[in-house]
Amino acid sequence: MPVQHGHFTLERVYPASPARVFAAFSVKEKKQRWFSCFDDLESVEIELDFRVGGHELNRLKPPGAVAHVMRGTFHDIVPGERFVEAFTMHLGERLISVSLLTVEVRAEGEGARLTLTEQGVFYDGYDQAEREEGTAVGLDRLGEIIAAGLL
Amino acid sequence: MTKRSTSHDTFRIERLYDAAPARVWRAISDPAAKAKWFRGPPDVYTTTEQSMDLRVGGRERLAGRFDSGMTTAYDATFHDIVEGERLVYAYTMHLDGTQISVSLGTMEITPEGGRTRLVYTEQGVFLDGLDTAAQRQEGTEQLLDALGRSLSEA
């Protein structure tokens, strides 16, 4: 079954410094505060070793559904500004995507603009629109956490 | 001080090889067969390291040096392997020790008459103006031509 190649970019401007926004991705304790595209979860497991060659694991289990397991490797990091990560996503045992994630943060006015780009290989009926939607929910959550002063 | 930038690009290259799918699969999946075509130009490039461990999570490396002194390193990790049909991998390129790109490569093989179609798709992040998709595509076209020539050798 052929795979599909897709590509999307999302942007947000947050009322926080670039360093704080970047730390939301690079510091495990901060990432845990916002990282989820689900409203309720049976369990969450997050591992984060933020360095070139380091790995990330996010295992999110919604009630009554299979776990979404994201495994990533960091390939490029410019501290405070940018990182590029290759990651796979599995639903249970099934591979549903292989992607590159680029996150760039820069100052804008009093806050920070975040630009997220995903370039992905999508498998068997799992499509880009779902990924884009889930990612957008995550970035909105990050905005809520920042606005609530919880980052 | 490096001027930071990223360029996100996708390119796709197709070849129709006059060989059976199993031979083309071997050319991209067997370390000895791959080493016949996956390398720098032999008249100006010396390979210093070449290895391939084809399994999910396995690595591939090609490192070497041009006569000019410039060093290159290709480092890949395999993420999806479908025997005879498909490879998906992430790879980085370094020139003189500086990382110039991070990319996903997809190779898909399908039979066509008695021949084999190979489609290569690269989705790349080209870093800090140090390389372009156009240059990467050109280099890749040459490699896939070399793959074709290797199929007609013993």
Boltz contact constraints between the chains, C-beta under 6 A:
constraints:
  - contact:
      token1: [A, 5]
      token2: [B, 121]
      max_distance: 6.0
  - contact:
      token1: [A, 75]
      token2: [B, 92]
      max_distance: 6.0
  - contact:
      token1: [A, 75]
      token2: [B, 102]
      max_distance: 6.0
  - contact:
      token1: [A, 76]
      token2: [B, 102]
      max_distance: 6.0
  - contact:
      token1: [A, 84]
      token2: [B, 102]
      max_distance: 6.0
  - contact:
      token1: [A, 84]
      token2: [B, 125]
      max_distance: 6.0
  - contact:
      token1: [A, 86]
      token2: [B, 90]
      max_distance: 6.0
  - contact:
      token1: [A, 88]
      token2: [B, 79]
      max_distance: 6.0
  - contact:
      token1: [A, 98]
      token2: [B, 79]
      max_distance: 6.0
  - contact:
      token1: [A, 98]
      token2: [B, 88]
      max_distance: 6.0
  - contact:
      token1: [A, 100]
      token2: [B, 104]
      max_distance: 6.0
  - contact:
      token1: [A, 102]
      token2: [B, 6]
      max_distance: 6.0
  - contact:
      token1: [A, 102]
      token2: [B, 125]
      max_distance: 6.0
  - contact:
      token1: [A, 117]
      token2: [B, 8]
      max_distance: 6.0
  - contact:
      token1: [A, 119]
      token2: [B, 123]
      max_distance: 6.0
  - contact:
      token1: [A, 121]
      token2: [B, 88]
      max_distance: 6.0
  - contact:
      token1: [A, 121]
      token2: [B, 106]
      max_distance: 6.0
